[in-house]
C-alpha cells in the first residue's frame, strides 16, 4: 500500500494539534504546587515588566533585568499577547501555545531545508518528541521540565533564536541569498544581546561544524557565513556591555555563575546522577531520557564516522553532515554549560540546559532518517511508526480528559486569585493601605495578582530594597508619581525582618491577620536616593 504525501501532511498537522491540546490540558489541570511554581516571582518576570511599562506607564529606565534579559523574541511576543488578552494569565497560556507552534515549525523548516528526501512523517515525529516532554506532567507528575516549554523568562527565547538561526544558517548555505545572510546577522546580534547562551546553543556548534566539513563548493559561503556570524556575535557582546555599563537599565550580576573549574567534577557527577535517576524512574520519563541518551551517543558516533571516514559508501549530503555535527555539538555543549559553570545542583537548574533534551530527541529522529532514508521499505516503517505514535498520543489525550474537565479548568485558570493574595487585599482594604514590602517570593505575586492595585516590593531582612528584577524607581518615586511612595505595611509571610530600623517600626505597629496571612501595619516609611529607609513624619504624608 502506497502512502500519499497528503496523508503524511495530515500526520504533521495532527502532531501540531496534539502538542496544542496537551498544553491546554496542562493549563486546565494546574493546581497547588504546580500552579504556585508557574506563577512564582521568577515566572512573573515579563508580566511585571509589562505592568510597569504599559499599565502603570513607567519607563524602562531604572529596571534591574535578568542577566539574560530575554529581549527577543519573548518581550515583543509576550507583550503583544498580553495586549490582546488583557489578562496576564491568558497571555501566559497564549504564549505557551505560540511558543510550541514556533518550535515545531522552525524545527520542520530546518530539516526540510537540508534533507531532500525527508517527508512529513519524519517531521511529525520531530513534533511528537515535544509531546513526550509534555506528557511528563501527567505520567511522571513532573511539572518542572515541561514548564520550561511553557514559562517565559527561563531561557526559552534563546532556544527559539537558536532554531531560527539554524534555519537561516542552512538556507544561506543552500541558496546563498544576501537577505538570508542579513536576517541571520540580525538574529545572532539580537540573540546575543538577549541571552549569551546563544554562544553554546548555536554559534560555537554551527561554526565548528563549518570548519570541520571540507567542501570546495561551499567554501566561499562558509567563509562569508563564518565571518558574518563572528562579527554579529562580537557586536552583540559589545552592545550588551554598553547597555550594562549605562545608568539606564541594569543586569543582574552573574556572580557565582562564572566558570569555576573546581566545581566541574562534583557538578558533572550531580548532573549524571540526575540523568540516571530520570532514566530508571519509569514511564514517560525513562522513554524521554533513553531517547535523549541514544540520540546523543549515536550523534557522537556518526559525527566521528562522517568526519574521519569520508569514503563510506552511504555518505550523507554536506548539509546533513553539518546538521548532524552541529546538533550533536549543541546537545553536548548545552548539557555541559551549567556543569562547567558549577551551577547544576538540582532539577530546577535544568533551566540552563533543559534544551539539551530537545536537541537530543531531534537528533534521535534525524539519525533514524539517516539510517532509513536509502530504503523505501524503511520509509514505510516510519510512516507506520508516526501513525502509531499519533494514535497513542490521542489515546493519551482522551485518557487525560477522562480524569479532568479541561474547559472548566481553563475557565478557572483565567480567573485565578490565590487565597493569600485575596487575604492581603482584604486586610489592606480594611485599613486603606496601598504600599507595602515583602519577601521576594511574595512581593511580585501580590503586585501582579492584587485586585486592589496594591504595590508590594521586595526588601531584604533589614528592610533595604532588594533590586533583583525590579525597577529602582518603585522605591524612590517614579516620574509618574507626585511624591515618594510611603510604605505602610510589611507582609510577614515567609519573611522575618530584623535590624535597627525594623525595631523602630515595631514600636508603633499593629499585627493584622486572616488565616495564615499576616500583615504588620507600621508607621509610614520611604527610601532616600541611596535606598536607605526612613520614617515619614506626619506632615510629610
Secondary structure, DSSP 8 states (H G I E B T S, - for coil): ----HHHHHHHHHHHHHHHHHHHHHHHTT--HHHHHHHTSTTTTHHHHHHIIIIIS---STTBEE-SS--IIIIIHHHHHHHHHHS-HHHHHHHHHHHHHHHHHHHHHHHHHHH-TT--HHHHHHHHHHHHHHHHHHHHS--HHHHHTTT-SSSSHHHHHHHHHHHHHHHHHHHH--HHHHHHHHHHHHHHHHH-TTHIIIIIHHHHHHHHH---TTTHHHHHHHHHHHHHHHHHHHHHHHHHHHSSS-EE---GGGS--GGGHHHHHHHHHHHHHHHHHS-HHHHHHHHHHHHHHHHHHHHHHHHHH-TT-SS---HHHHHHHHHHHHHHHHHHHHHHHTT---SGGGGGTTTHHHHHHHHHHHHHHHHHHTT-HHHHHHHHHHHHHHHHHHHHHHHHHHHT--HHHHHHHHHT---HHHHHHHHHHHHTT--EEEE-HHHHHHHHHH-SS--EEEEB-TTS-B--TTSBTHHHH--TT-SS---EEEEE-TT----SHHHHHHHTT-EEEEETTEEEEEEEEEEE-TT--EEE--GGG-
